[in-house]
Amino acid sequence: MLELDPIVHFDLFDQPKSRLLIIYTGGTLGMDYDETGTLVPCGFDSVLRRAPVVKELHINLSVISFTKPIDSSSVEIRHWQQMAKIIFDNYGDYDGFLILHGTDTMAYSASALSFMLQGLNKPVIFTGAQLPIASPRSDATENLVTSLEIASDKEDGIPIIKEVCIFFNNRLLRGNRAKKVESQQFDAFESENYPVLAKAGITIDYQWSYLMPSTNEKLRLIDRMDPSIVTLKLFPGLQTSTVDHLIKAPNIKGVILESYGAGNVPHEKWFLDLLEMGVKSGKVILNISQCNGGKVMHGKYETSSKLDQIGVISGEDLTTEAATTKMMHALAVCTKAEEVKICLTSPIRGEMN
């Protein structure tokens, strides 16, 4: 497992509104300037110094940090497993969890944890920033403070949010529905196929009918992931040899096919024959759309009508991030191809309609 710093407790109140655990992994939010003016990762104590308003939320906080903060472009499965294990091990001691994370792979991490933490009845909220908290125009403080407020919100003593989410730029999104769509603007994430869960203005307005309901299940940690997958993104001019190599690769168990529009693919015989060969050899092929919005609809157009016949699975309205992590999850926990198919086509944590 990764090296972690000891948990630091900020017990500021005798009767707090909530007890929250912050998992600090790194990312732009927690950067500060060194003596040369270069941005470098800093500890969470520096974050608190830059955002003293956190101490006015009437929340008791604990913080556990990765000893070596990571750039989110370097996130691996072991980091997801570490985050999920921290939440599982500390689940009974806190009312909610906040994960400070870089934006580049935040949607992947949020999707992965949504599948790893089965039976979740408390908020797990990811947030970060486009500008470091040390920057005068940073979005970090607002994202941090409102995330903490949402994670601490309760109705009749029960957490309002009971799922893995991303909070960014005044909007709360379901984690496995979100996608990073912007690298230069503060509005970095979108959820094209599922409504926003809450909007933060003068008040925090929850969209109650879209929130994950309570479950009677006990929290289970299912953190196995099989990364033996590849993404095949279609483009005009895709070569036979490229597809042939991917389909025949012995170490590949699953292929995520990023098709055009509503699931359309080239109708050339060689392409369909290779997909069918892959399915018959035991590979799982999941078809998702390259579009941010909409869904795969096998049979709507002629070019997708044969995919069902050859055994390609429709990913419906899954994002690339959710499809990737869900396939890793399915390949790890299922032993038969039919079980994998059932897993991929059945909603687990609200990731698909």
HELIX and SHEET records of a PDB file:
HELIX    1   1 THR A   28  GLY A   30  5                                   3    
HELIX    2   2 PHE A   44  ARG A   50  1                                   7    
HELIX    3   3 PRO A   52  GLU A   56  5                                   5    
HELIX    4   4 SER A   72  SER A   74  5                                   3    
HELIX    5   5 ILE A   77  ASP A   89  1                                  13    
HELIX    6   6 TYR A   91  ASP A   93  5                                   3    
HELIX    7   7 MET A  106  MET A  116  1                                  11    
HELIX    8   8 ALA A  140  SER A  152  1                                  13    
HELIX    9   9 GLY A  175  ARG A  177  5                                   3    
HELIX   10  10 TRP A  208  TYR A  210  5                                   3    
HELIX   11  11 THR A  240  LYS A  248  1                                   9    
HELIX   12  12 LYS A  269  LYS A  280  1                                  12    
HELIX   13  13 GLU A  302  SER A  304  5                                   3    
HELIX   14  14 LEU A  307  ILE A  310  1                                   4    
HELIX   15  15 THR A  320  VAL A  333  1                                  14    
HELIX   16  16 ALA A  337  THR A  345  1                                   9    
SHEET    1   A 9 VAL A   8  PHE A  10  0                                        
SHEET    2   A 9 ILE A  59  ILE A  70 -1                                        
SHEET    3   A 9 SER A  18  GLY A  26  1                                        
SHEET    4   A 9 GLY A  96  LEU A 100  1                                        
SHEET    5   A 9 VAL A 124  THR A 127  1                                        
SHEET    6   A 9 VAL A 164  PHE A 168  1                                        
SHEET    7   A 9 ARG A 171  ARG A 174 -1                                        
SHEET    8   A 9 ALA A 198  ALA A 200 -1                                        
SHEET    9   A 9 ILE A 204  TYR A 206 -1                                        
SHEET    1   B 2 MET A  31  TYR A  33  0                                        
SHEET    2   B 2 LEU A  39  PRO A  41 -1                                        
SHEET    1   C 2 LEU A 117  GLN A 118  0                                        
SHEET    2   C 2 ARG A 220  LEU A 221 -1                                        
SHEET    1   D 2 LYS A 154  GLU A 155  0                                        
SHEET    2   D 2 ILE A 158  PRO A 159 -1                                        
SHEET    1   E 2 LYS A 179  LYS A 180  0                                        
SHEET    2   E 2 PHE A 189  GLU A 190 -1                                        
SHEET    1   F 4 ILE A 229  LYS A 233  0                                        
SHEET    2   F 4 GLY A 254  SER A 259  1                                        
SHEET    3   F 4 VAL A 284  SER A 289  1                                        
SHEET    4   F 4 ILE A 313  SER A 314  1                                        
END                                                                             
